[in-house]
Amino acid sequence: MAARGVALVPVAALGLVAGGLWWWAVLRLALVPDQAGLVEGAVAAGGWGLSLLPVHVTASRGVTRASRRRRSGGGSAPL
């Protein structure tokens, strides 16, 4: 279980760096648009495009583990 926590540290750091880079590009485009260039526009558009991805969706297993509800009077049980 500890190995999973260690692997999350670089991923979280990468996310913070990417988020900071995106905010830098967006603020530069908003505050000084005459000095912003193609790189800032591409970073801002790319970050916005990534926000449209449904990252909360995961692959399904195809088999559910839910149990069926038993009907009353559906059959006799051993005594």
mmCIF file of the N, C-alpha and C atoms, coordinates in Angstrom:
data_MODEL
# 
_entry.id   MODEL 
# 
loop_
_atom_site.group_PDB 
_atom_site.id 
_atom_site.type_symbol 
_atom_site.label_atom_id 
_atom_site.label_alt_id 
_atom_site.label_comp_id 
_atom_site.label_asym_id 
_atom_site.label_entity_id 
_atom_site.label_seq_id 
_atom_site.pdbx_PDB_ins_code 
_atom_site.Cartn_x 
_atom_site.Cartn_y 
_atom_site.Cartn_z 
_atom_site.occupancy 
_atom_site.B_iso_or_equiv 
_atom_site.pdbx_formal_charge 
_atom_site.auth_seq_id 
_atom_site.auth_comp_id 
_atom_site.auth_asym_id 
_atom_site.auth_atom_id 
_atom_site.pdbx_PDB_model_num 
ATOM 1   N N  . MET A 1 1  ? 0.829   -1.190  0.000   1.00 0.00 ? 1  MET A N  1 
ATOM 2   C CA . MET A 1 1  ? 0.000   0.000   0.000   1.00 0.00 ? 1  MET A CA 1 
ATOM 3   C C  . MET A 1 1  ? 0.870   1.249   0.000   1.00 0.00 ? 1  MET A C  1 
ATOM 4   N N  . ALA A 1 2  ? 2.043   1.186   0.624   1.00 0.00 ? 2  ALA A N  1 
ATOM 5   C CA . ALA A 1 2  ? 2.931   2.348   0.670   1.00 0.00 ? 2  ALA A CA 1 
ATOM 6   C C  . ALA A 1 2  ? 3.491   2.669   -0.705  1.00 0.00 ? 2  ALA A C  1 
ATOM 7   N N  . ALA A 1 3  ? 3.637   1.671   -1.559  1.00 0.00 ? 3  ALA A N  1 
ATOM 8   C CA . ALA A 1 3  ? 4.181   1.904   -2.897  1.00 0.00 ? 3  ALA A CA 1 
ATOM 9   C C  . ALA A 1 3  ? 3.252   2.785   -3.719  1.00 0.00 ? 3  ALA A C  1 
ATOM 10  N N  . ARG A 1 4  ? 1.962   2.653   -3.519  1.00 0.00 ? 4  ARG A N  1 
ATOM 11  C CA . ARG A 1 4  ? 1.022   3.493   -4.257  1.00 0.00 ? 4  ARG A CA 1 
ATOM 12  C C  . ARG A 1 4  ? 1.142   4.956   -3.845  1.00 0.00 ? 4  ARG A C  1 
ATOM 13  N N  . GLY A 1 5  ? 1.327   5.222   -2.582  1.00 0.00 ? 5  GLY A N  1 
ATOM 14  C CA . GLY A 1 5  ? 1.467   6.592   -2.099  1.00 0.00 ? 5  GLY A CA 1 
ATOM 15  C C  . GLY A 1 5  ? 2.725   7.253   -2.611  1.00 0.00 ? 5  GLY A C  1 
ATOM 16  N N  . VAL A 1 6  ? 3.802   6.499   -2.736  1.00 0.00 ? 6  VAL A N  1 
ATOM 17  C CA . VAL A 1 6  ? 5.060   7.036   -3.235  1.00 0.00 ? 6  VAL A CA 1 
ATOM 18  C C  . VAL A 1 6  ? 4.934   7.390   -4.704  1.00 0.00 ? 6  VAL A C  1 
ATOM 19  N N  . ALA A 1 7  ? 4.216   6.589   -5.479  1.00 0.00 ? 7  ALA A N  1 
ATOM 20  C CA . ALA A 1 7  ? 4.066   6.839   -6.910  1.00 0.00 ? 7  ALA A CA 1 
ATOM 21  C C  . ALA A 1 7  ? 3.195   8.067   -7.181  1.00 0.00 ? 7  ALA A C  1 
ATOM 22  N N  . LEU A 1 8  ? 2.351   8.437   -6.257  1.00 0.00 ? 8  LEU A N  1 
ATOM 23  C CA . LEU A 1 8  ? 1.475   9.591   -6.460  1.00 0.00 ? 8  LEU A CA 1 
ATOM 24  C C  . LEU A 1 8  ? 2.207   10.916  -6.322  1.00 0.00 ? 8  LEU A C  1 
ATOM 25  N N  . VAL A 1 9  ? 3.322   10.944  -5.647  1.00 0.00 ? 9  VAL A N  1 
ATOM 26  C CA . VAL A 1 9  ? 4.045   12.197  -5.430  1.00 0.00 ? 9  VAL A CA 1 
ATOM 27  C C  . VAL A 1 9  ? 4.523   12.808  -6.747  1.00 0.00 ? 9  VAL A C  1 
ATOM 28  N N  . PRO A 1 10 ? 5.197   12.060  -7.638  1.00 0.00 ? 10 PRO A N  1 
ATOM 29  C CA . PRO A 1 10 ? 5.606   12.663  -8.908  1.00 0.00 ? 10 PRO A CA 1 
ATOM 30  C C  . PRO A 1 10 ? 4.419   13.066  -9.784  1.00 0.00 ? 10 PRO A C  1 
ATOM 31  N N  . VAL A 1 11 ? 3.337   12.303  -9.738  1.00 0.00 ? 11 VAL A N  1 
ATOM 32  C CA . VAL A 1 11 ? 2.156   12.636  -10.533 1.00 0.00 ? 11 VAL A CA 1 
ATOM 33  C C  . VAL A 1 11 ? 1.531   13.930  -10.029 1.00 0.00 ? 11 VAL A C  1 
ATOM 34  N N  . ALA A 1 12 ? 1.456   14.089  -8.721  1.00 0.00 ? 12 ALA A N  1 
ATOM 35  C CA . ALA A 1 12 ? 0.900   15.318  -8.156  1.00 0.00 ? 12 ALA A CA 1 
ATOM 36  C C  . ALA A 1 12 ? 1.792   16.513  -8.472  1.00 0.00 ? 12 ALA A C  1 
ATOM 37  N N  . ALA A 1 13 ? 3.103   16.326  -8.406  1.00 0.00 ? 13 ALA A N  1 
ATOM 38  C CA . ALA A 1 13 ? 4.024   17.418  -8.739  1.00 0.00 ? 13 ALA A CA 1 
ATOM 39  C C  . ALA A 1 13 ? 3.897   17.806  -10.197 1.00 0.00 ? 13 ALA A C  1 
ATOM 40  N N  . LEU A 1 14 ? 3.768   16.824  -11.064 1.00 0.00 ? 14 LEU A N  1 
ATOM 41  C CA . LEU A 1 14 ? 3.594   17.104  -12.488 1.00 0.00 ? 14 LEU A CA 1 
ATOM 42  C C  . LEU A 1 14 ? 2.287   17.859  -12.730 1.00 0.00 ? 14 LEU A C  1 
ATOM 43  N N  . GLY A 1 15 ? 1.246   17.484  -12.018 1.00 0.00 ? 15 GLY A N  1 
ATOM 44  C CA . GLY A 1 15 ? -0.031  18.184  -12.143 1.00 0.00 ? 15 GLY A CA 1 
ATOM 45  C C  . GLY A 1 15 ? 0.055   19.627  -11.688 1.00 0.00 ? 15 GLY A C  1 
ATOM 46  N N  . LEU A 1 16 ? 0.765   19.865  -10.601 1.00 0.00 ? 16 LEU A N  1 
ATOM 47  C CA . LEU A 1 16 ? 0.932   21.238  -10.114 1.00 0.00 ? 16 LEU A CA 1 
ATOM 48  C C  . LEU A 1 16 ? 1.736   22.089  -11.089 1.00 0.00 ? 16 LEU A C  1 
ATOM 49  N N  . VAL A 1 17 ? 2.779   21.512  -11.662 1.00 0.00 ? 17 VAL A N  1 
ATOM 50  C CA . VAL A 1 17 ? 3.589   22.244  -12.643 1.00 0.00 ? 17 VAL A CA 1 
ATOM 51  C C  . VAL A 1 17 ? 2.760   22.557  -13.890 1.00 0.00 ? 17 VAL A C  1 
ATOM 52  N N  . ALA A 1 18 ? 2.026   21.576  -14.384 1.00 0.00 ? 18 ALA A N  1 
ATOM 53  C CA . ALA A 1 18 ? 1.195   21.795  -15.571 1.00 0.00 ? 18 ALA A CA 1 
ATOM 54  C C  . ALA A 1 18 ? 0.098   22.826  -15.296 1.00 0.00 ? 18 ALA A C  1 
ATOM 55  N N  . GLY A 1 19 ? -0.490  22.759  -14.103 1.00 0.00 ? 19 GLY A N  1 
ATOM 56  C CA . GLY A 1 19 ? -1.514  23.749  -13.743 1.00 0.00 ? 19 GLY A CA 1 
ATOM 57  C C  . GLY A 1 19 ? -0.948  25.152  -13.627 1.00 0.00 ? 19 GLY A C  1 
ATOM 58  N N  . GLY A 1 20 ? 0.242   25.261  -13.052 1.00 0.00 ? 20 GLY A N  1 
ATOM 59  C CA . GLY A 1 20 ? 0.895   26.569  -12.962 1.00 0.00 ? 20 GLY A CA 1 
ATOM 60  C C  . GLY A 1 20 ? 1.241   27.130  -14.325 1.00 0.00 ? 20 GLY A C  1 
ATOM 61  N N  . LEU A 1 21 ? 1.716   26.258  -15.206 1.00 0.00 ? 21 LEU A N  1 
ATOM 62  C CA . LEU A 1 21 ? 2.021   26.692  -16.570 1.00 0.00 ? 21 LEU A CA 1 
ATOM 63  C C  . LEU A 1 21 ? 0.764   27.162  -17.283 1.00 0.00 ? 21 LEU A C  1 
ATOM 64  N N  . TRP A 1 22 ? -0.339  26.478  -17.101 1.00 0.00 ? 22 TRP A N  1 
ATOM 65  C CA . TRP A 1 22 ? -1.595  26.878  -17.742 1.00 0.00 ? 22 TRP A CA 1 
ATOM 66  C C  . TRP A 1 22 ? -2.081  28.233  -17.210 1.00 0.00 ? 22 TRP A C  1 
ATOM 67  N N  . TRP A 1 23 ? -2.029  28.405  -15.879 1.00 0.00 ? 23 TRP A N  1 
ATOM 68  C CA . TRP A 1 23 ? -2.450  29.685  -15.317 1.00 0.00 ? 23 TRP A CA 1 
ATOM 69  C C  . TRP A 1 23 ? -1.559  30.829  -15.792 1.00 0.00 ? 23 TRP A C  1 
ATOM 70  N N  . TRP A 1 24 ? -0.256  30.578  -15.908 1.00 0.00 ? 24 TRP A N  1 
ATOM 71  C CA . TRP A 1 24 ? 0.656   31.595  -16.424 1.00 0.00 ? 24 TRP A CA 1 
ATOM 72  C C  . TRP A 1 24 ? 0.230   32.009  -17.828 1.00 0.00 ? 24 TRP A C  1 
ATOM 73  N N  . ALA A 1 25 ? -0.073  31.038  -18.678 1.00 0.00 ? 25 ALA A N  1 
ATOM 74  C CA . ALA A 1 25 ? -0.464  31.342  -20.053 1.00 0.00 ? 25 ALA A CA 1 
ATOM 75  C C  . ALA A 1 25 ? -1.787  32.101  -20.098 1.00 0.00 ? 25 ALA A C  1 
ATOM 76  N N  . VAL A 1 26 ? -2.754  31.680  -19.303 1.00 0.00 ? 26 VAL A N  1 
ATOM 77  C CA . VAL A 1 26 ? -4.067  32.341  -19.312 1.00 0.00 ? 26 VAL A CA 1 
ATOM 78  C C  . VAL A 1 26 ? -3.962  33.772  -18.791 1.00 0.00 ? 26 VAL A C  1 
ATOM 79  N N  . LEU A 1 27 ? -3.234  33.952  -17.687 1.00 0.00 ? 27 LEU A N  1 
ATOM 80  C CA . LEU A 1 27 ? -3.091  35.308  -17.143 1.00 0.00 ? 27 LEU A CA 1 
ATOM 81  C C  . LEU A 1 27 ? -2.306  36.211  -18.092 1.00 0.00 ? 27 LEU A C  1 
ATOM 82  N N  . ARG A 1 28 ? -1.311  35.670  -18.748 1.00 0.00 ? 28 ARG A N  1 
ATOM 83  C CA . ARG A 1 28 ? -0.544  36.467  -19.715 1.00 0.00 ? 28 ARG A CA 1 
ATOM 84  C C  . ARG A 1 28 ? -1.424  36.879  -20.891 1.00 0.00 ? 28 ARG A C  1 
ATOM 85  N N  . LEU A 1 29 ? -2.257  35.977  -21.350 1.00 0.00 ? 29 LEU A N  1 
ATOM 86  C CA . LEU A 1 29 ? -3.180  36.316  -22.437 1.00 0.00 ? 29 LEU A CA 1 
ATOM 87  C C  . LEU A 1 29 ? -4.210  37.356  -21.998 1.00 0.00 ? 29 LEU A C  1 
ATOM 88  N N  . ALA A 1 30 ? -4.649  37.262  -20.745 1.00 0.00 ? 30 ALA A N  1 
ATOM 89  C CA . ALA A 1 30 ? -5.674  38.187  -20.262 1.00 0.00 ? 30 ALA A CA 1 
ATOM 90  C C  . ALA A 1 30 ? -5.105  39.561  -19.906 1.00 0.00 ? 30 ALA A C  1 
ATOM 91  N N  . LEU A 1 31 ? -3.910  39.593  -19.328 1.00 0.00 ? 31 LEU A N  1 
ATOM 92  C CA . LEU A 1 31 ? -3.375  40.861  -18.830 1.00 0.00 ? 31 LEU A CA 1 
ATOM 93  C C  . LEU A 1 31 ? -2.540  41.624  -19.862 1.00 0.00 ? 31 LEU A C  1 
ATOM 94  N N  . VAL A 1 32 ? -1.756  40.935  -20.643 1.00 0.00 ? 32 VAL A N  1 
ATOM 95  C CA . VAL A 1 32 ? -0.927  41.599  -21.662 1.00 0.00 ? 32 VAL A CA 1 
ATOM 96  C C  . VAL A 1 32 ? -1.075  40.867  -23.001 1.00 0.00 ? 32 VAL A C  1 
ATOM 97  N N  . PRO A 1 33 ? -2.228  40.974  -23.626 1.00 0.00 ? 33 PRO A N  1 
ATOM 98  C CA . PRO A 1 33 ? -2.456  40.216  -24.859 1.00 0.00 ? 33 PRO A CA 1 
ATOM 99  C C  . PRO A 1 33 ? -1.564  40.653  -26.022 1.00 0.00 ? 33 PRO A C  1 
ATOM 100 N N  . ASP A 1 34 ? -1.088  41.897  -26.004 1.00 0.00 ? 34 ASP A N  1 
ATOM 101 C CA . ASP A 1 34 ? -0.229  42.353  -27.094 1.00 0.00 ? 34 ASP A CA 1 
ATOM 102 C C  . ASP A 1 34 ? 1.166   41.733  -27.024 1.00 0.00 ? 34 ASP A C  1 
ATOM 103 N N  . GLN A 1 35 ? 1.595   41.271  -25.853 1.00 0.00 ? 35 GLN A N  1 
ATOM 104 C CA . GLN A 1 35 ? 2.909   40.658  -25.702 1.00 0.00 ? 35 GLN A CA 1 
ATOM 105 C C  . GLN A 1 35 ? 2.840   39.127  -25.680 1.00 0.00 ? 35 GLN A C  1 
ATOM 106 N N  . ALA A 1 36 ? 1.644   38.573  -25.550 1.00 0.00 ? 36 ALA A N  1 
ATOM 107 C CA . ALA A 1 36 ? 1.491   37.111  -25.536 1.00 0.00 ? 36 ALA A CA 1 
ATOM 108 C C  . ALA A 1 36 ? 1.652   36.580  -26.957 1.00 0.00 ? 36 ALA A C  1 
ATOM 109 N N  . GLY A 1 37 ? 2.182   35.382  -27.034 1.00 0.00 ? 37 GLY A N  1 
ATOM 110 C CA . GLY A 1 37 ? 2.444   34.826  -28.348 1.00 0.00 ? 37 GLY A CA 1 
ATOM 111 C C  . GLY A 1 37 ? 1.735   33.512  -28.591 1.00 0.00 ? 37 GLY A C  1 
ATOM 112 N N  . LEU A 1 38 ? 2.246   32.804  -29.560 1.00 0.00 ? 38 LEU A N  1 
ATOM 113 C CA . LEU A 1 38 ? 1.663   31.539  -29.971 1.00 0.00 ? 38 LEU A CA 1 
ATOM 114 C C  . LEU A 1 38 ? 1.768   30.472  -28.880 1.00 0.00 ? 38 LEU A C  1 
ATOM 115 N N  . VAL A 1 39 ? 2.855   30.474  -28.133 1.00 0.00 ? 39 VAL A N  1 
ATOM 116 C CA . VAL A 1 39 ? 3.054   29.467  -27.087 1.00 0.00 ? 39 VAL A CA 1 
ATOM 117 C C  . VAL A 1 39 ? 1.991   29.615  -25.996 1.00 0.00 ? 39 VAL A C  1 
ATOM 118 N N  . GLU A 1 40 ? 1.756   30.842  -25.558 1.00 0.00 ? 40 GLU A N  1 
ATOM 119 C CA . GLU A 1 40 ? 0.743   31.063  -24.521 1.00 0.00 ? 40 GLU A CA 1 
ATOM 120 C C  . GLU A 1 40 ? -0.642  30.645  -25.002 1.00 0.00 ? 40 GLU A C  1 
ATOM 121 N N  . GLY A 1 41 ? -0.945  30.964  -26.239 1.00 0.00 ? 41 GLY A N  1 
ATOM 122 C CA . GLY A 1 41 ? -2.244  30.569  -26.790 1.00 0.00 ? 41 GLY A CA 1 
ATOM 123 C C  . GLY A 1 41 ? -2.403  29.063  -26.886 1.00 0.00 ? 41 GLY A C  1 
ATOM 124 N N  . ALA A 1 42 ? -1.338  28.383  -27.295 1.00 0.00 ? 42 ALA A N  1 
ATOM 125 C CA . ALA A 1 42 ? -1.399  26.923  -27.417 1.00 0.00 ? 42 ALA A CA 1 
ATOM 126 C C  . ALA A 1 42 ? -1.527  26.260  -26.054 1.00 0.00 ? 42 ALA A C  1 
ATOM 127 N N  . VAL A 1 43 ? -0.796  26.761  -25.062 1.00 0.00 ? 43 VAL A N  1 
ATOM 128 C CA . VAL A 1 43 ? -0.874  26.179  -23.711 1.00 0.00 ? 43 VAL A CA 1 
ATOM 129 C C  . VAL A 1 43 ? -2.265  26.407  -23.120 1.00 0.00 ? 43 VAL A C  1 
ATOM 130 N N  . ALA A 1 44 ? -2.806  27.614  -23.292 1.00 0.00 ? 44 ALA A N  1 
ATOM 131 C CA . ALA A 1 44 ? -4.132  27.904  -22.749 1.00 0.00 ? 44 ALA A CA 1 
ATOM 132 C C  . ALA A 1 44 ? -5.210  27.074  -23.446 1.00 0.00 ? 44 ALA A C  1 
ATOM 133 N N  . ALA A 1 45 ? -5.131  26.957  -24.758 1.00 0.00 ? 45 ALA A N  1 
ATOM 134 C CA . ALA A 1 45 ? -6.126  26.170  -25.493 1.00 0.00 ? 45 ALA A CA 1 
ATOM 135 C C  . ALA A 1 45 ? -5.996  24.686  -25.183 1.00 0.00 ? 45 ALA A C  1 
ATOM 136 N N  . GLY A 1 46 ? -4.766  24.209  -25.046 1.00 0.00 ? 46 GLY A N  1 
ATOM 137 C CA . GLY A 1 46 ? -4.559  22.801  -24.723 1.00 0.00 ? 46 GLY A CA 1 
ATOM 138 C C  . GLY A 1 46 ? -5.071  22.442  -23.344 1.00 0.00 ? 46 GLY A C  1 
ATOM 139 N N  . GLY A 1 47 ? -4.835  23.304  -22.374 1.00 0.00 ? 47 GLY A N  1 
ATOM 140 C CA . GLY A 1 47 ? -5.344  23.057  -21.028 1.00 0.00 ? 47 GLY A CA 1 
ATOM 141 C C  . GLY A 1 47 ? -6.853  23.089  -20.971 1.00 0.00 ? 47 GLY A C  1 
ATOM 142 N N  . TRP A 1 48 ? -7.455  23.997  -21.730 1.00 0.00 ? 48 TRP A N  1 
ATOM 143 C CA . TRP A 1 48 ? -8.910  24.064  -21.776 1.00 0.00 ? 48 TRP A CA 1 
ATOM 144 C C  . TRP A 1 48 ? -9.461  22.806  -22.437 1.00 0.00 ? 48 TRP A C  1 
ATOM 145 N N  . GLY A 1 49 ? -8.798  22.358  -23.486 1.00 0.00 ? 49 GLY A N  1 
ATOM 146 C CA . GLY A 1 49 ? -9.242  21.146  -24.158 1.00 0.00 ? 49 GLY A CA 1 
ATOM 147 C C  . GLY A 1 49 ? -9.149  19.925  -23.263 1.00 0.00 ? 49 GLY A C  1 
ATOM 148 N N  . LEU A 1 50 ? -8.094  19.839  -22.446 1.00 0.00 ? 50 LEU A N  1 
ATOM 149 C CA . LEU A 1 50 ? -7.972  18.722  -21.510 1.00 0.00 ? 50 LEU A CA 1 
ATOM 150 C C  . LEU A 1 50 ? -9.066  18.748  -20.454 1.00 0.00 ? 50 LEU A C  1 
ATOM 151 N N  . SER A 1 51 ? -9.555  19.939  -20.126 1.00 0.00 ? 51 SER A N  1 
ATOM 152 C CA . SER A 1 51 ? -10.601 20.017  -19.113 1.00 0.00 ? 51 SER A CA 1 
ATOM 153 C C  . SER A 1 51 ? -11.920 19.436  -19.609 1.00 0.00 ? 51 SER A C  1 
ATOM 154 N N  . LEU A 1 52 ? -12.049 19.276  -20.916 1.00 0.00 ? 52 LEU A N  1 
ATOM 155 C CA . LEU A 1 52 ? -13.288 18.721  -21.465 1.00 0.00 ? 52 LEU A CA 1 
ATOM 156 C C  . LEU A 1 52 ? -13.308 17.192  -21.456 1.00 0.00 ? 52 LEU A C  1 
ATOM 157 N N  . LEU A 1 53 ? -12.171 16.559  -21.186 1.00 0.00 ? 53 LEU A N  1 
ATOM 158 C CA . LEU A 1 53 ? -12.119 15.105  -21.153 1.00 0.00 ? 53 LEU A CA 1 
ATOM 159 C C  . LEU A 1 53 ? -12.850 14.563  -19.926 1.00 0.00 ? 53 LEU A C  1 
ATOM 160 N N  . PRO A 1 54 ? -13.600 13.516  -20.100 1.00 0.00 ? 54 PRO A N  1 
ATOM 161 C CA . PRO A 1 54 ? -14.295 12.930  -18.949 1.00 0.00 ? 54 PRO A CA 1 
ATOM 162 C C  . PRO A 1 54 ? -13.357 12.037  -18.135 1.00 0.00 ? 54 PRO A C  1 
ATOM 163 N N  . VAL A 1 55 ? -12.534 12.638  -17.308 1.00 0.00 ? 55 VAL A N  1 
ATOM 164 C CA . VAL A 1 55 ? -11.549 11.868  -16.553 1.00 0.00 ? 55 VAL A CA 1 
ATOM 165 C C  . VAL A 1 55 ? -12.169 11.060  -15.426 1.00 0.00 ? 55 VAL A C  1 
ATOM 166 N N  . HIS A 1 56 ? -13.417 11.319  -15.090 1.00 0.00 ? 56 HIS A N  1 
ATOM 167 C CA . HIS A 1 56 ? -14.057 10.572  -14.020 1.00 0.00 ? 56 HIS A CA 1 
ATOM 168 C C  . HIS A 1 56 ? -14.596 9.232   -14.512 1.00 0.00 ? 56 HIS A C  1 
ATOM 169 N N  . VAL A 1 57 ? -14.575 8.991   -15.799 1.00 0.00 ? 57 VAL A N  1 
ATOM 170 C CA . VAL A 1 57 ? -15.095 7.753   -16.361 1.00 0.00 ? 57 VAL A CA 1 
ATOM 171 C C  . VAL A 1 57 ? -13.987 6.708   -16.365 1.00 0.00 ? 57 VAL A C  1 
ATOM 172 N N  . THR A 1 58 ? -14.307 5.522   -15.898 1.00 0.00 ? 58 THR A N  1 
ATOM 173 C CA . THR A 1 58 ? -13.331 4.429   -15.892 1.00 0.00 ? 58 THR A CA 1 
ATOM 174 C C  . THR A 1 58 ? -13.878 3.278   -16.721 1.00 0.00 ? 58 THR A C  1 
ATOM 175 N N  . ALA A 1 59 ? -13.023 2.369   -17.094 1.00 0.00 ? 59 ALA A N  1 
ATOM 176 C CA . ALA A 1 59 ? -13.442 1.198   -17.851 1.00 0.00 ? 59 ALA A CA 1 
ATOM 177 C C  . ALA A 1 59 ? -14.298 0.293   -16.974 1.00 0.00 ? 59 ALA A C  1 
ATOM 178 N N  . SER A 1 60 ? -15.334 -0.234  -17.560 1.00 0.00 ? 60 SER A N  1 
ATOM 179 C CA . SER A 1 60 ? -16.210 -1.115  -16.778 1.00 0.00 ? 60 SER A CA 1 
ATOM 180 C C  . SER A 1 60 ? -15.696 -2.545  -16.836 1.00 0.00 ? 60 SER A C  1 
ATOM 181 N N  . ARG A 1 61 ? -16.024 -3.297  -15.833 1.00 0.00 ? 61 ARG A N  1 
ATOM 182 C CA . ARG A 1 61 ? -15.605 -4.697  -15.772 1.00 0.00 ? 61 ARG A CA 1 
ATOM 183 C C  . ARG A 1 61 ? -16.482 -5.571  -16.664 1.00 0.00 ? 61 ARG A C  1 
ATOM 184 N N  . GLY A 1 62 ? -17.678 -5.141  -16.920 1.00 0.00 ? 62 GLY A N  1 
ATOM 185 C CA . GLY A 1 62 ? -18.591 -5.942  -17.727 1.00 0.00 ? 62 GLY A CA 1 
ATOM 186 C C  . GLY A 1 62 ? -19.441 -6.900  -16.903 1.00 0.00 ? 62 GLY A C  1 
ATOM 187 N N  . VAL A 1 63 ? -19.050 -7.139  -15.675 1.00 0.00 ? 63 VAL A N  1 
ATOM 188 C CA . VAL A 1 63 ? -19.797 -8.042  -14.801 1.00 0.00 ? 63 VAL A CA 1 
ATOM 189 C C  . VAL A 1 63 ? -20.095 -7.295  -13.521 1.00 0.00 ? 63 VAL A C  1 
ATOM 190 N N  . THR A 1 64 ? -21.343 -7.302  -13.160 1.00 0.00 ? 64 THR A N  1 
ATOM 191 C CA . THR A 1 64 ? -21.720 -6.636  -11.922 1.00 0.00 ? 64 THR A CA 1 
ATOM 192 C C  . THR A 1 64 ? -21.722 -7.633  -10.778 1.00 0.00 ? 64 THR A C  1 
ATOM 193 N N  . ARG A 1 65 ? -21.434 -7.170  -9.612  1.00 0.00 ? 65 ARG A N  1 
ATOM 194 C CA . ARG A 1 65 ? -21.400 -8.025  -8.432  1.00 0.00 ? 65 ARG A CA 1 
ATOM 195 C C  . ARG A 1 65 ? -22.640 -7.809  -7.561  1.00 0.00 ? 65 ARG A C  1 
ATOM 196 N N  . ALA A 1 66 ? -23.614 -7.099  -8.092  1.00 0.00 ? 66 ALA A N  1 
ATOM 197 C CA . ALA A 1 66 ? -24.822 -6.824  -7.313  1.00 0.00 ? 66 ALA A CA 1 
ATOM 198 C C  . ALA A 1 66 ? -25.625 -8.107  -7.123  1.00 0.00 ? 66 ALA A C  1 
ATOM 199 N N  . SER A 1 67 ? -26.205 -8.244  -5.955  1.00 0.00 ? 67 SER A N  1 
ATOM 200 C CA . SER A 1 67 ? -27.021 -9.435  -5.691  1.00 0.00 ? 67 SER A CA 1 
ATOM 201 C C  . SER A 1 67 ? -28.475 -9.120  -6.007  1.00 0.00 ? 67 SER A C  1 
ATOM 202 N N  . ARG A 1 68 ? -29.189 -10.153 -6.424  1.00 0.00 ? 68 ARG A N  1 
ATOM 203 C CA . ARG A 1 68 ? -30.604 -9.975  -6.737  1.00 0.00 ? 68 ARG A CA 1 
ATOM 204 C C  . ARG A 1 68 ? -31.425 -10.018 -5.455  1.00 0.00 ? 68 ARG A C  1 
ATOM 205 N N  . ARG A 1 69 ? -32.479 -9.237  -5.444  1.00 0.00 ? 69 ARG A N  1 
ATOM 206 C CA . ARG A 1 69 ? -33.390 -9.267  -4.299  1.00 0.00 ? 69 ARG A CA 1 
ATOM 207 C C  . ARG A 1 69 ? -34.303 -10.481 -4.434  1.00 0.00 ? 69 ARG A C  1 
ATOM 208 N N  . ARG A 1 70 ? -34.501 -11.161 -3.353  1.00 0.00 ? 70 ARG A N  1 
ATOM 209 C CA . ARG A 1 70 ? -35.385 -12.322 -3.378  1.00 0.00 ? 70 ARG A CA 1 
ATOM 210 C C  . ARG A 1 70 ? -36.825 -11.870 -3.231  1.00 0.00 ? 70 ARG A C  1 
ATOM 211 N N  . ARG A 1 71 ? -37.678 -12.505 -4.020  1.00 0.00 ? 71 ARG A N  1 
ATOM 212 C CA . ARG A 1 71 ? -39.099 -12.187 -3.936  1.00 0.00 ? 71 ARG A CA 1 
ATOM 213 C C  . ARG A 1 71 ? -39.733 -12.972 -2.803  1.00 0.00 ? 71 ARG A C  1 
ATOM 214 N N  . SER A 1 72 ? -40.688 -12.351 -2.163  1.00 0.00 ? 72 SER A N  1 
ATOM 215 C CA . SER A 1 72 ? -41.403 -13.083 -1.109  1.00 0.00 ? 72 SER A CA 1 
ATOM 216 C C  . SER A 1 72 ? -42.304 -14.124 -1.764  1.00 0.00 ? 72 SER A C  1 
ATOM 217 N N  . GLY A 1 73 ? -42.268 -15.316 -1.241  1.00 0.00 ? 73 GLY A N  1 
ATOM 218 C CA . GLY A 1 73 ? -43.109 -16.393 -1.792  1.00 0.00 ? 73 GLY A CA 1 
ATOM 219 C C  . GLY A 1 73 ? -42.532 -16.932 -3.094  1.00 0.00 ? 73 GLY A C  1 
ATOM 220 N N  . GLY A 1 74 ? -41.287 -16.670 -3.377  1.00 0.00 ? 74 GLY A N  1 
ATOM 221 C CA . GLY A 1 74 ? -40.693 -17.105 -4.629  1.00 0.00 ? 74 GLY A CA 1 
ATOM 222 C C  . GLY A 1 74 ? -40.280 -18.559 -4.627  1.00 0.00 ? 74 GLY A C  1 
ATOM 223 N N  . GLY A 1 75 ? -40.385 -19.222 -3.539  1.00 0.00 ? 75 GLY A N  1 
ATOM 224 C CA . GLY A 1 75 ? -39.984 -20.627 -3.487  1.00 0.00 ? 75 GLY A CA 1 
ATOM 225 C C  . GLY A 1 75 ? -39.837 -21.065 -2.046  1.00 0.00 ? 75 GLY A C  1 
ATOM 226 N N  . SER A 1 76 ? -39.718 -22.338 -1.855  1.00 0.00 ? 76 SER A N  1 
ATOM 227 C CA . SER A 1 76 ? -39.603 -22.832 -0.481  1.00 0.00 ? 76 SER A CA 1 
ATOM 228 C C  . SER A 1 76 ? -38.132 -22.995 -0.131  1.00 0.00 ? 76 SER A C  1 
ATOM 229 N N  . ALA A 1 77 ? -37.820 -22.685 1.073   1.00 0.00 ? 77 ALA A N  1 
ATOM 230 C CA . ALA A 1 77 ? -36.466 -22.824 1.576   1.00 0.00 ? 77 ALA A CA 1 
ATOM 231 C C  . ALA A 1 77 ? -36.410 -24.058 2.447   1.00 0.00 ? 77 ALA A C  1 
ATOM 232 N N  . PRO A 1 78 ? -35.271 -24.721 2.530   1.00 0.00 ? 78 PRO A N  1 
ATOM 233 C CA . PRO A 1 78 ? -35.182 -25.873 3.432   1.00 0.00 ? 78 PRO A CA 1 
ATOM 234 C C  . PRO A 1 78 ? -35.357 -25.462 4.874   1.00 0.00 ? 78 PRO A C  1 
ATOM 235 N N  . LEU A 1 79 ? -36.056 -26.294 5.626   1.00 0.00 ? 79 LEU A N  1 
ATOM 236 C CA . LEU A 1 79 ? -36.327 -25.977 7.031   1.00 0.00 ? 79 LEU A CA 1 
ATOM 237 C C  . LEU A 1 79 ? -35.250 -26.433 7.912   1.00 0.00 ? 79 LEU A C  1 
# 
